[in-house]
């Protein structure tokens, strides 16, 4: 990022955002990061108090920056309105603030779910957010990560916890790609510069495993990382939908397995598209799957999560 001033970052307090801050510190980058609540001081980071709905906070975030990395978004909401507010309106607000502050470069973190906007409210909101970026008039790049794992993650952590008991129920048969959060962080920061090869492009990175993994292969790999042989039955889509209704009835808006997520999980193809691979001159994954999963399992143990 030659000649860079300061990076404006949303989502810096989240799982991916924390890895980005770690990598930015290693690269000696200056970051201004948005946060809803007061944060502990961090070298190289200036925290801006506010959220995606605050024009004032976004204006302060953008001042003096030449690149925006927009990670913040909603992955779980009780209804479509929640996804639209967090992912679409939030992205509109960030893009508008970037235009107002003359910040030219916009790197947007989307999701593979955007490929299937008719499948879930989440996926539709991510596709609409991509469209906001594409018509923003900014110099943009969009990244659609597959399932992201690594230290601090609370989503795939549930699979590691289940593997501890040798029972790891999986969605209906299908395939998925994954990526380690540290590899994703390196990619996002490598995209801050804007050579023509990355301008106005959508990328779907992964860990380098061609064709991804079947759900059972992924379950066995997580079991191996935990030092366990696992039984990984494929749950029918109707069972997932039923479990989602039960979770919603029991936990209301705090439900993790929602009907929307159950539809997403039942889709058979969440493999990154090789035609949307990141050019090797820009980035390649360096963390091998087995090593990354083993290190993640160790982190969970060492921090007392398991």
Secondary structure, DSSP 8 states (H G I E B T S, - for coil): -TT--EEEEESTTSHHHHHHHHHHHHHT--EEEEESS----BTTEEEEE--TT-HHHHHHHHTTEEEEEE----S--SSHHHHIIIIIIHHHHHHHHHHHTT--EEEEE--GGGGGTTT-HHHHHHHHHHHHHHTSSSEEEEE---EEESTT-SSTHHHHHHHTTTB--B-SS-EE-EEEHHHHHHHHHHTSS--GGGTTEEE---SS-TT-EEHHHHHHHHHHHTT---B--B--HHHHHHHHHHHHHHHGGG-SS-HHHHHHHH-SEE---GGG---TTT----S-HHHHHHHHHHHHHHTT--
